[in-house]
Amino acid sequence: MQSADAGPSSPVGSLLDALPDEILIQIFGQLVVVGSTWEEDDPLGLLRLPYRQCNIELMPSTGLRGYPFLAQVCRKWKRLLATTMAKQLIWRRLCIDLGHELVTSIHAPLRWSNQRPSNEEYKLAMRKTRVSAIKVLRFLGDVAPHVRTLSLANTGEYDGEDGLYVSLQGKHNFGPTHLGFALALLRNTLTELTLYRCDGLVSWGNGFWTLLTQLPALRVLAVEGLRDVSPEVEVQVLGELRQLEALVLTGDESWVQGGAIIQFGLDDIPTTWSQLAALTRLVLRGHLFLYDLPGWLTALGALRHLDLSGCENMKVGNVTQLTSLHVLVLQSMYMGHEVPSPADAASAAQSDHRHARHVLPDLQPLAPCLRSLSLSNNRFTQLPDWLHRLTRLEHLDVAYNRDLHVRAPLTALASLPYIRLLDFRAVHVSNDKDFWCEAKCTTMQHLSKLAKALKRRSPQPRLLLDI
């Protein structure tokens, strides 16, 4: 029954229907930048920091591809989505996640837009559905004039709703050749390219790296999860991308039968990269075959962000010469304030305890510019005594150093003038949760005093702790 308060001019239906077309198109455009990480997944807001977390895997946001039924809502929305203005907003940032595309194909029938399929219907659709590379390329060809940023996830599996991995083996046929066609469609307009879990797309000798040199507008290149050993001779052609501003290459590992691990990644850093004069961000994570940080990095005068996390065998003494760095990330590198003696190392090996392999160099030469320093998941047993001299620090991350013993008050860290975040999660972890040893008690006592000191500051810096 109609409410007595409702007048004859009361709107009927959704309030969105009353919006001007231009406003509605702007709303559609905002869906493109909505992230795939919800607040409950990142309650501490760590993904907004200028460096990655050692225990969080990044995956692409599907943007508008996560809302596959907008054009089915009504004829007006379908008409608006087909306008040039909408296409320019919506398809500027495009993500093609083959796992997501498969699920979208399964849910494509209109009746499933607002009604969940039964388990039997879903399993039947899953068996019948395939993602065709030709359809992907045809769609990409339609939106190519508007695409500036492309993210492609060549997933071999995806997380199902029950938390179990669902294999995509044989569910799509998108391969290196199709990737080549895709890049050719975007040759003159693509400014950012990101590949996630690039199984089979990037392999030795398939010409992928050479193909990238034909993208004259490319400014950002990220290849996440290399599943092949990429020789120096293969990646040296990236030195021709003189306009490149950010380069991200992360290695991967794979378990094989018998419990062995196969490592992937770069085997060296080519000297041709010294020609990347515009490079401001260099991320090389998880490359176990890299042993030395080349001295020519000082020639990259624009470099402000360096991430070498997971390069467990790399010696980073040369990093002290990069005095213009704003962000330095050295996570998971078996690094400490000192290397144990041979006797202590042998004792640690017998107890299956992993000790420090490398010594963190004195970073005081970086003090004038360094804003963020992440040393998480290393083998520090005590903090370097020069940390408080990095007076420009805004973020200090020493989380997951499980043997870190804070022996003295942290008053100097609390007095850093620009500090905004101190991350001491999971330090000095004890196996016995019912009893704290004296060293553990001392550590927590000093951290408690640090928390009280920070509370007296305005604005109050954040201190992350695990009790």
Secondary structure, DSSP 8 states (H G I E B T S, - for coil): ---TT--TT---S-GGGGS-HHHHHHHHHHHTT--S--TTTSTT-GGGSSS--TT-------GGGG-TTHHHH-HHHHHHHTSHHHHHHHSSEEEEEHHHHHHHHHT-SGGGSSS---HHHHHHHHHH--B-HHHHHHHHHHHGGG--EEEEE--SEEE-TTS-EEE-TTTB---HHHHHHHHHHTTTT--EEEEES-TTTS-TTSSHHHHHTT-TT--EEEEEEE-SEE-HHHHGGGGG-TT--EEEEEE-EEE-TTS-EEE-EES---GGGGG-TT--EEEEES-TT--B--GGGGG-TT--EEE-TT-TT-B-GGGGG-TT-SEEE--SS-EESS---HHHHHHHHHTT-----EE----GGGTTT--EEE--SS--SS--TTGGG-TT-SEEE-TT-TT----S--HHHHT-TT--EEEETT-S--S-TT---HHHHHHHHHHHHHHHHHHTSSS--EEEE--
